Amino acid sequence: MSNGYLREDWDDYAMAFQGIMPSMMLQLNQAVADRMGGDVIDFGCGAAKIAPFILEKTSVRSYTGLDYAPEMVTRARWMLAQFPGKPCVILEGKIEEARLGCHDSALSINSYYAWENPLRALSCIFRALRENGTFVLATPNPLIDMPALLKASERELIAHPYWQRFREQNLAFCGNGTARFIEMDELIAQVRSVGFRVAEAHQKLYMGGLNFLHLEK
Ligand SMILES: C[S@@+](CC[C@H](N)C(=O)[O-])C[C@H]1O[C@@H](n2cnc3c(N)ncnc32)[C@H](O)[C@@H]1O
């Protein structure tokens, strides 16, 4: 693998990551879910922590998650089993190599920065959407201040049994020299180059450290 993110690192991260949802992450999941409808697909779904937020929307028909880390996939499948009712599936594989049917909405949260080939992944996401479909992409920009975000979250999570592990792993993931923490302008240029229109772009979440893009096909 050419960048510094290994499948095994994500697997190692899965337990603490699944067990903890700081309120700023909850706010992000809610904001993304509010923009989803129809058949939804989640690229780099991790443990599918957003699935409960999405599945409660009456406008959502189905949820598909895609991730290449086996332990994340196992945990995502467990998550979906807790919320039966709508058709759901978790696929194991790389975004860049996926062959998918057509969906109404797509999302990708905090995964872009680890992609080896972002343009290839973005093209794949574009192809997985119907005309006028929606894509919400959320990924850190160079202003991301992980120590400050963790300090803010510590107040609510300090006694959680996974907190120390979650904290250390987040610092390590953020400190990985190959992370693509991308400026909003550059990210917008990339999504436009594969065909997306920008409906909304802001940096209101994660203390300004997150690019939030609401796109249309
Ligand atoms: C920080 S986690 C975020 C998970 C989830 N989106 C969330 O916000 O709860 C990033 C996930 O992206 C996945 N990932 C990274 N690159 C990927 C790729 N090229 N194809 C599929 N999954 C990928 C990792 O396995 C990991 O589970």
PDBQT file of the ligand as one rigid body, heavy atoms in Angstrom, charges set to zero:
ROOT
HETATM    1  C1  LIG A 301     -12.112   6.919  10.471  1.00  0.00    +0.000 C 
HETATM    2  S1  LIG A 301     -12.985   5.593   9.766  1.00  0.00    +0.000 S 
HETATM    3  C2  LIG A 301     -14.545   6.387   9.494  1.00  0.00    +0.000 C 
HETATM    4  C3  LIG A 301     -15.700   5.429   9.459  1.00  0.00    +0.000 C 
HETATM    5  C4  LIG A 301     -17.088   6.027   9.282  1.00  0.00    +0.000 C 
HETATM    6  N1  LIG A 301     -17.194   6.715   8.009  1.00  0.00    +0.000 N 
HETATM    7  C5  LIG A 301     -17.466   6.944  10.413  1.00  0.00    +0.000 C 
HETATM    8  O1  LIG A 301     -17.322   8.168  10.274  1.00  0.00    +0.000 OA
HETATM    9  O2  LIG A 301     -17.927   6.446  11.447  1.00  0.00    +0.000 OA
HETATM   10  C6  LIG A 301     -12.369   5.475   8.087  1.00  0.00    +0.000 C 
HETATM   11  C7  LIG A 301     -12.802   4.196   7.388  1.00  0.00    +0.000 C 
HETATM   12  O3  LIG A 301     -12.480   4.299   5.993  1.00  0.00    +0.000 OA
HETATM   13  C8  LIG A 301     -12.124   3.004   5.531  1.00  0.00    +0.000 C 
HETATM   14  N2  LIG A 301     -11.336   3.153   4.286  1.00  0.00    +0.000 N 
HETATM   15  C9  LIG A 301     -10.246   3.908   4.103  1.00  0.00    +0.000 A 
HETATM   16  N3  LIG A 301      -9.837   3.826   2.811  1.00  0.00    +0.000 NA
HETATM   17  C10 LIG A 301     -10.706   3.005   2.176  1.00  0.00    +0.000 A 
HETATM   18  C11 LIG A 301     -10.838   2.528   0.831  1.00  0.00    +0.000 A 
HETATM   19  N4  LIG A 301      -9.973   2.908  -0.105  1.00  0.00    +0.000 N 
HETATM   20  N5  LIG A 301     -11.841   1.693   0.537  1.00  0.00    +0.000 NA
HETATM   21  C12 LIG A 301     -12.738   1.308   1.505  1.00  0.00    +0.000 A 
HETATM   22  N6  LIG A 301     -12.662   1.723   2.786  1.00  0.00    +0.000 NA
HETATM   23  C13 LIG A 301     -11.674   2.565   3.126  1.00  0.00    +0.000 A 
HETATM   24  C14 LIG A 301     -11.318   2.407   6.691  1.00  0.00    +0.000 C 
HETATM   25  O4  LIG A 301     -11.262   1.015   6.649  1.00  0.00    +0.000 OA
HETATM   26  C15 LIG A 301     -12.097   2.948   7.904  1.00  0.00    +0.000 C 
HETATM   27  O5  LIG A 301     -13.049   2.011   8.357  1.00  0.00    +0.000 OA
ENDROOT
TORSDOF 0
